[in-house]
Amino acid sequence: MSELALEARHVSRAFGTVKALDDVSLSLEAGKVLALLGQSGSGKSTLLRVLAGLEGVDAGEVYADGKLVSDKSTTIPPEKRPLGMVFQDYALFPHLTALGNVAFGLGHLAKSERLTLAASWLDRVSLGDRGGAFPHELSGGEQQRVALARALAPNPRAILMDEPFSGLDPHLRADLQSSMLATLAEAGVAALIVSHDTEEALAVADHVAIIEHGRILQSGLPTDVYRAPTSLEAARALGAVWRLDAHAQNGLVETQIGTFSSPFDGPVMVCARPEATHVTSSQSGTFKVMDRRGVGRFLTVKLQAITGEGGFITALVEAKSAPAKDHYVDVSLHREDVFVFKA
């Protein structure tokens, strides 16, 4: 059994003149959760379909449990891959009960074994008493758990999940994320979760990969990608980022906030996250508060530099200490929280 449950090697896929995937390489370790992040049109759904066997490839290879399942001349169909899939709308069969849906992919077993195994999986997702219910009689969260049980029942090496929590109530989503992770850990199954929700990805993933325009921008541990993005696009994929345009010389860049090291000389972008931006009220401050937004414990404060070429940044500030509009503030950053990218 391969240590990699699923792997894409230099995969490309085009539709006419549009290159949906461009030299994509990605690996999913056994027992781990990988979140694939990207906006609409980034290529994430196409990659999911390619991995599942619903689309072929124009170049590259896909391996499942170490075995070749896709290349330019071969596409092993989905039902012959050691993979399960949970669709965005769950795709439960409306004419089958919850028990029937889970049992559907177990046709290789005798009927009694099939129903016994399906019932045990419903128990594992806390739906043992709902086996006789039809999909329209289940809540959104219950349908999601039935879809997860159906995907896991055939004992796949990995499951592919397309926006599995979209459309659910935030409180329910958090509960389902927790129960899903527990179920996956117990089953020892790898999972690829396609999402555009940064918080969701960071909450559930062991690794993240960011895709844009059909290319993987960056992949790695969530904390590494969050704290050391390789581009402005990768940084923004994991949360809000502000930028100031500046000019670096001899490995240093001077800004209204301070002087920072730069891997580039010439025009650069100095960036940071609002939550890493520290604000102190000061009559002689170099930034002016232009706006305050939000409710609750934290407010987002929009600031404009009053010297040099100006420029706007944002800071996430506790409401009780947030400066008022038109007040002046000083801004500071820890050096490790500053990203410098080539302009």
LODO-192772 format. One record per residue (C-alpha): residue in one letter; x, y negated, z. Coordinates in steps of 0.001 Angstrom, whole numbers, plus 500000, padded with zeros to 6 digits. Example, Ala and Ser with C-alpha at 12.3 -4.5 7.8 and 13.67 -1.06 7.14 Angstrom:
BEGIN
A512300504500507800
S513670501060507140
! end
This chain:
BEGIN
M500000500000500000
S501451496644498916
E502182493887501454
L500569491526498945
A496851492145498624
L496565489891495572
E499046488042493370
A498922485768490338
R502152485347488370
H502468482430485933
V498799482645484947
S497410480340482253
R493870480120480923
A492462477685478344
F488985476991477023
G489438475446473599
T491835472546474035
V491268472336477797
K493910474101479906
A491979475204482988
L494991477015484511
D498590476113483721
D501368478451484913
V499706479260488255
S501511481522490708
L499857482437494000
S500084485302496483
L497737486488499221
E499258488462502081
A497449491404503608
G495361490330506599
K495837486585505968
V493441483814504943
L494487481535502079
A492453478385501405
L492537477088497825
L491787473362497872
G490838471235494904
Q488286468792493602
S485672469568490953
G487370470418487667
S490721471185489317
G490702474827488172
K489931476526491482
S486755478278490293
T488473479440487098
L491326480892489159
L488805482689491377
R487105484191488305
V490451485258486854
L491461486961490110
A488080488693490334
G488261489950486736
L485384487806485479
E487791485958483147
G490828487153481234
V494199485388481069
D496005483825478115
A499393484329479772
G500775485751483012
E499664488671485164
V497389489400488106
Y498197492202490567
A495817493675493154
D497419495847495844
G500572495937493722
K498812497228490598
L498481495257487359
V494830494328486788
S495155491468484258
D497548490395481552
K497147489035478019
S495980492388476666
T494278493934479728
T491454492938482072
I490399495556484606
P486685494891485363
P485670493531488782
E484083496773489998
K487385498621489498
R489457496131491498
P489995496595495261
L488337493237495864
G485090491943497313
M483438488644496468
V481152486234498328
F479545483763495939
Q478634480175496772
D474891480997496750
Y475604484467498250
A473920486175495204
L471930488617497323
F469515490857495431
P466063489446496252
H464298492821495838
L466590494563498345
T466582494310502128
A469669493199504034
L470523496882504538
G469959497599500852
N472180494710499816
V475065495911501983
A474605499502500784
F474522498493497120
G478294498717496554
L478584502093498268
G477102504183495468
H479997506641495598
L478727507905498968
A475778510156499763
K472631508215500645
S472778509002504367
E476463507970504576
R475731504843502551
L472961503692504873
T474930504578508017
L477960502572506860
A475785499643505741
A474033499597509119
S477373499603510934
W478508496586508932
L475310494719509736
D476057495438513398
R479588494034512970
V478185490740511693
S475536490665514472
L472597491437512184
G471848494983513276
D468220494068513948
R467702492385510555
G468376495315508239
G464761495463507047
A464528491742506202
F464566490521502610
P466839487597501611
H463971485071501589
E463245486024505201
L466824485259506307
S468308481892507243
G471260480504505275
G473670481651507958
E472173485138508018
Q472392485386504234
Q476061484408504441
R476749487165506959
V474914489743504826
A477006488675501814
L480180489020503904
A479142492485505115
R478346493549501540
A481781492373500369
L483623494153503202
A481668497431503292
P483568499083500378
N486844498495502301
P488529496109499825
R492117494913500096
A490941491293499815
I487775489272499460
L487273486152497370
M484931483494498777
D483618480577496720
E482634477609498940
P481154480064501484
F480035477433504003
S478769474665501716
G475249473485502404
L475171474825505960
D474495472733509055
P477832471555510585
H477231473355513903
L476221476557512125
R479223476243509816
A481622476135512774
D479992479202514351
L480107481137511077
Q483732480218510458
S484622481606513876
S482631484828513419
M483965485304509871
L487578485010511038
A486916487538513792
T485316489950511312
L488178489612508826
A490784490090511561
E489020493203512827
A488797494617509298
G492397493670508435
V491281492255505084
A492929489356503269
A490708486480502140
L490952483733499555
I488567480871500324
V487922478307497608
S486944474960499077
H487001471199498569
D486541470641502320
T489839469758503999
E488607470284507567
E487243473691506629
A490529474745505034
L492633473632507987
A490234475326510426
V490261478787508848
A493452479183506809
D496796480790507571
H498082479260504323
V496769476593501957
A497331475969498266
I496395472720496530
I495369472848492883
E494895469896490534
H494484469814486755
G495054473565486665
R498425473485488436
I499405474345492006
L500727471106493514
Q501912472653496773
S501352475708498953
G502462476778502410
L501478476701506054
P498730474124506721
T500906472186509193
D503836472091506741
V501715470883503829
Y499960468344506067
R503158466910507573
A505442467206504539
P503436466763501329
T505460466761498114
S503291464179496319
L500629461571496997
E498033463887495419
A499011466752497709
A498930464440500726
R495443463174499874
A494158466723499395
L494557467225503160
G493092463947504350
A493082460179503950
V496386458465503127
W497177454772502642
R500012453444500485
L502188450350500192
D504205449685497044
A507844448862497743
H511367449025496320
A514049451355497669
Q517759450686497434
N520720452723498647
G518409455293500218
L516391452772502250
V513070451037501739
E512007447922503646
T508343447247504366
Q506257444996506591
I506078447931509006
G509756448786509153
T512689450253507266
F512582453916506289
S514850456354504502
S513947457139500912
P514980460080498706
F514599457763495689
D515880454365494649
G513700451982492684
P509906451557492855
V508372453796495529
M505150454321497455
V505375454259501249
C502463456263502645
A501057457501505942
R497853458854507407
P495465456541509322
E495651458740512426
A499457458323512507
T499252454535512211
H499617452766515576
V498091449312516050
T498847446739518785
S497036443406519082
S499392440422518772
Q498900436734517979
S502080436890515889
G501175440209514242
T502061440827510599
F498695442375509705
K495193440949509861
V492066443011510611
M489802442746507553
D487129445303508485
R486086447944511028
R483997450995510200
G482610454024512000
V480787455058515139
G481757457197518102
R485134457479519767
F487247456370516783
L486944453532514272
T488681453105510926
V490317449660510802
K491297448082507472
L494387445882507707
Q496027443456505279
A499691442490505403
I500089438702505685
T503698438589504453
G505470439691501299
E503246441057498555
G500464441860500987
G498729445231500656
F496088447104502606
I496481449982505038
T494053451749507363
A494399452941510938
L492263455276513025
V491875453571516397
E490025454437519589
A486854452334519647
K487475450985523148
S490818449482522096
A490065448653518451
P490974445039517515
A488184442761516342
K487796441553512774
D490110438616511855
H492473439405514748
Y496193439931514138
V498053443127514949
D501457444750514771
V501701448156513112
S504189450900513915
L504847454428512688
H507017457322513738
R509543457960510995
E508447461596510619
D504904460393509829
V506003458324506811
F505941459786503286
V507928458117500506
F507093459072496928
K508429457843493613
A506078455272492086
! end
